[in-house]
Amino acid sequence: MLGPGGGCEFTNRRDDGSVYTFAIVCGGRCRWRGVGSVRYGAASMEADLELSETPADRAFATRSHVSARRLGPCKS
């Protein structure tokens, strides 16, 4: 599991005001490593994440891409 409580550590975090980049290393049963980036603005965002795991008996890799845009104000 990624994120808080998942045994993962985010490193090399950088934010230049429109792009956030990071590396991630997870311990425990699944030893994931990866890199990610999020490009964001006031009305949209795009994110890419590449993860890989290389245990002794198999290798696994995955790539994810997410894009989103603002649809309007929240309804109250």
C-alpha positions in Angstrom: 0.0 0.0 0.0 1.4 3.4 -0.9 1.1 6.5 1.3 1.0 7.0 5.0 1.1 3.7 7.0 2.0 1.7 3.9 5.7 1.5 4.7 6.6 3.9 2.0 9.0 6.8 2.1 8.9 9.7 -0.4 12.3 11.3 -1.2 13.8 13.8 -3.6 10.6 15.9 -3.3 10.7 19.1 -5.4 8.0 21.6 -6.1 8.6 24.5 -8.5 5.1 25.9 -8.4 3.7 24.0 -11.3 5.5 20.6 -11.2 5.9 18.4 -8.2 8.4 15.5 -8.5 9.3 12.7 -6.1 10.9 9.3 -5.7 9.3 6.6 -3.6 10.6 3.5 -1.8 8.4 1.0 0.0 9.5 -1.7 2.4 7.7 -4.7 3.8 6.3 -7.5 1.8 6.2 -5.6 -1.5 9.5 -3.7 -2.1 8.4 -1.1 -4.6 10.6 1.7 -6.0 9.5 4.4 -8.3 9.3 8.0 -9.4 6.4 10.3 -10.1 5.5 13.8 -11.2 2.5 16.0 -11.0 2.0 19.0 -13.3 -0.7 21.3 -11.9 -2.4 24.6 -12.4 -5.5 26.4 -11.2 -7.8 24.4 -13.5 -6.1 21.1 -14.3 -3.5 18.5 -13.3 -1.7 15.6 -14.8 0.2 13.0 -12.9 2.5 10.1 -13.9 3.8 7.3 -11.6 6.2 4.5 -12.5 6.7 1.7 -10.0 8.7 -1.5 -10.1 9.4 -4.4 -7.9 12.2 -6.9 -8.4 12.0 -9.8 -5.9 14.2 -12.9 -6.3 11.7 -14.9 -8.3 9.9 -12.3 -10.5 10.0 -8.7 -11.7 7.0 -6.4 -12.0 6.6 -2.8 -13.3 3.6 -0.5 -13.7 2.9 2.9 -15.1 -0.1 5.1 -14.2 -1.3 8.4 -15.8 -4.0 10.5 -14.3 -5.4 13.8 -15.7 -8.1 16.0 -14.3 -9.7 19.3 -14.9 -11.8 21.6 -12.8 -15.5 21.4 -13.6 -16.7 24.4 -11.6 -17.4 25.5 -8.1 -18.6 23.0 -5.5 -22.4 22.9 -4.9 -23.5 23.6 -1.4 
